[in-house]
């Protein structure tokens, strides 16, 4: 019986660890290492429900400033950003930061990567991809 209890304790610990919030320095490292660091102005946001707790988000944004770029995006370019946003979590949920749904006519710093097989951009600093 003690082996079963020990196994359950280990499984529970691992499960809780996998859903824990990341420390701030981890997000800062993601931001520092993102291939694209841009300031963007949001022109259009389209969302669609993909589950009872997640939305698919498609954002059209104008690049206002380029801090660094691997994709050679320029100031004035229009880009499309695609990601999923979790809008509902059960009470007591502890987990990584969720990506927000960006708001039209707002300006954000964005830490992104460009898709290798398409012209879309994706968040590259998890839940802290937009400031």
C-alpha positions as CSV (number, residue, x, y, z in Angstrom):
1,X,0.0,0.0,0.0
2,X,2.9,2.4,0.8
3,X,4.2,2.1,-2.8
4,X,0.8,3.3,-4.2
5,X,0.8,6.2,-1.8
6,X,4.4,7.1,-2.7
7,X,3.6,6.9,-6.4
8,X,0.5,9.1,-6.0
9,X,2.6,11.6,-4.0
10,X,5.3,11.8,-6.7
11,X,2.7,12.0,-9.5
12,X,0.8,14.9,-7.7
13,X,4.1,16.7,-7.1
14,X,5.1,16.4,-10.8
15,X,1.6,17.6,-11.9
16,X,1.8,20.6,-9.7
17,X,5.3,21.4,-10.8
18,X,4.3,21.3,-14.5
19,X,1.5,23.9,-13.9
20,X,3.5,26.3,-11.7
21,X,4.0,29.9,-12.6
22,X,7.4,30.7,-14.0
23,X,9.7,33.0,-12.1
24,X,10.0,36.5,-13.6
25,X,13.6,36.0,-14.8
26,X,12.5,33.2,-17.1
27,X,10.1,35.5,-18.9
28,X,12.8,38.2,-19.0
29,X,15.1,35.6,-20.7
30,X,12.4,34.7,-23.2
31,X,12.0,38.4,-24.0
32,X,15.7,39.0,-24.3
33,X,16.1,36.0,-26.7
34,X,13.1,36.6,-28.9
35,X,14.1,37.0,-32.5
36,X,11.7,39.9,-32.9
37,X,11.4,42.8,-30.4
38,X,9.0,45.3,-31.8
39,X,6.7,48.1,-30.8
40,X,3.3,47.6,-32.5
41,X,0.0,49.4,-32.9
42,X,-3.0,47.1,-33.0
43,X,-5.3,47.7,-36.0
44,X,-7.6,44.7,-35.8
45,X,-8.3,41.8,-33.5
46,X,-10.3,38.7,-34.4
47,X,-11.1,36.0,-31.9
48,X,-12.9,32.7,-32.1
49,X,-13.8,30.2,-29.5
50,X,-11.8,26.9,-29.7
51,X,-12.8,25.4,-26.4
52,X,-14.7,26.3,-23.2
53,X,-11.6,28.1,-21.9
54,X,-9.6,29.1,-24.9
55,X,-9.8,31.6,-27.8
56,X,-7.9,31.7,-31.1
57,X,-6.6,35.2,-31.6
58,X,-5.5,36.8,-34.9
59,X,-4.1,40.3,-34.7
60,X,-3.2,42.7,-37.5
61,X,-0.6,45.2,-36.3
62,X,1.5,48.0,-37.7
63,X,5.2,48.1,-36.7
64,X,6.0,51.4,-35.0
65,X,9.5,50.6,-33.8
66,X,12.0,47.8,-34.4
67,X,14.4,47.0,-31.5
68,X,15.7,43.8,-33.2
69,X,14.6,41.7,-36.0
70,X,15.6,38.4,-37.5
71,X,12.9,38.5,-40.2
72,X,13.9,42.0,-41.4
73,X,10.6,43.5,-40.6
74,X,10.6,47.3,-40.9
75,X,8.9,50.3,-39.3
76,X,5.6,50.8,-41.1
77,X,5.1,47.2,-42.1
78,X,1.8,45.4,-41.2
79,X,2.2,42.0,-39.6
80,X,-0.2,39.3,-38.6
81,X,0.2,37.7,-35.1
82,X,-1.6,34.4,-34.3
83,X,-1.9,32.7,-30.9
84,X,-4.3,31.2,-28.4
85,X,-5.5,32.9,-25.2
86,X,-6.8,31.1,-22.1
87,X,-9.6,33.2,-20.7
88,X,-10.9,30.9,-18.0
89,X,-9.1,28.9,-15.4
90,X,-10.7,27.0,-12.4
91,X,-10.5,28.6,-9.0
92,X,-7.1,28.0,-7.3
93,X,-5.4,27.4,-10.7
94,X,-1.7,28.1,-10.5
95,X,0.1,28.1,-13.9
96,X,2.0,29.9,-16.4
97,X,0.8,33.4,-17.4
98,X,-1.8,33.3,-20.2
99,X,-1.5,35.5,-23.3
100,X,-3.9,38.4,-23.2
101,X,-6.3,39.3,-26.0
102,X,-4.8,42.5,-27.3
103,X,-7.0,45.6,-27.7
104,X,-7.4,47.6,-30.9
105,X,-5.9,51.0,-31.1
106,X,-3.4,50.2,-28.3
107,X,0.3,50.1,-28.5
108,X,2.4,47.2,-27.1
109,X,6.0,46.0,-27.0
110,X,5.9,42.6,-28.6
111,X,8.4,39.7,-28.4
112,X,7.8,37.5,-31.3
113,X,9.1,34.9,-33.8
114,X,8.2,34.6,-37.4
115,X,6.9,31.3,-38.7
116,X,9.4,29.4,-40.9
117,X,6.7,28.3,-43.4
118,X,4.4,31.3,-43.5
119,X,4.3,35.0,-43.0
120,X,2.7,34.9,-39.5
121,X,4.3,36.0,-36.3
122,X,3.9,34.1,-33.0
123,X,4.4,35.1,-29.3
124,X,7.9,34.0,-28.2
125,X,7.9,35.0,-24.5
126,X,4.9,32.9,-23.5
127,X,2.4,34.9,-21.4
128,X,4.8,37.9,-21.2
129,X,5.1,38.3,-25.0
130,X,3.3,41.7,-24.9
131,X,3.9,44.6,-22.6
